[in-house]
Amino acid sequence: MLGIFDCLPDIREGLLDRGYTTAKGEKLAGPLRDGQVQVTMDLHKTQRGVRPGPVAGLIWVDGHLYSSAMPERLRTLEPRR
């Protein structure tokens, strides 16, 4: 994947499908961001949802950490289409 961006140095945004969301940050997202490429990825269905965070006071919502003070109504928003 990184080779494609290396061949197209003027590209500044990458919209990647959910097949790449489990890639290690240092192998994909990190190098792209270091190359000034803005990365947007679609989550796999198993990555969506609300889960307890790594410490008290945090929750995972669709793959991102948030405060557990986030209102319930904002925890299950439908993705934009």
MOSUL-V450380 format. One record per residue. D_CENTER is the distance of its C-alpha to the mean C-alpha in Angstrom with 2 decimals. Layout:
d_center:D_CENTER
d_center:D_CENTER
This chain:
d_center:16.48
d_center:17.01
d_center:20.61
d_center:19.95
d_center:18.50
d_center:21.44
d_center:23.82
d_center:22.49
d_center:22.48
d_center:22.53
d_center:19.09
d_center:16.83
d_center:13.88
d_center:11.97
d_center:10.72
d_center:9.79
d_center:10.55
d_center:9.36
d_center:11.69
d_center:9.54
d_center:6.56
d_center:9.26
d_center:10.46
d_center:11.39
d_center:10.00
d_center:13.62
d_center:14.11
d_center:11.62
d_center:9.09
d_center:11.90
d_center:14.67
d_center:13.15
d_center:12.62
d_center:16.07
d_center:17.38
d_center:16.38
d_center:13.97
d_center:11.30
d_center:8.16
d_center:6.61
d_center:5.40
d_center:7.08
d_center:6.80
d_center:10.07
d_center:12.68
d_center:13.10
d_center:9.71
d_center:10.72
d_center:13.40
d_center:14.73
d_center:15.65
d_center:17.57
d_center:16.01
d_center:17.29
d_center:20.09
d_center:22.18
d_center:21.05
d_center:17.27
d_center:15.33
d_center:11.97
d_center:11.11
d_center:8.65
d_center:6.61
d_center:7.38
d_center:10.89
d_center:13.60
d_center:17.36
d_center:19.28
d_center:21.37
d_center:18.92
d_center:21.28
d_center:21.17
d_center:21.19
d_center:17.77
d_center:16.07
d_center:16.34
d_center:15.81
d_center:15.72
d_center:13.06
d_center:14.69
d_center:16.66
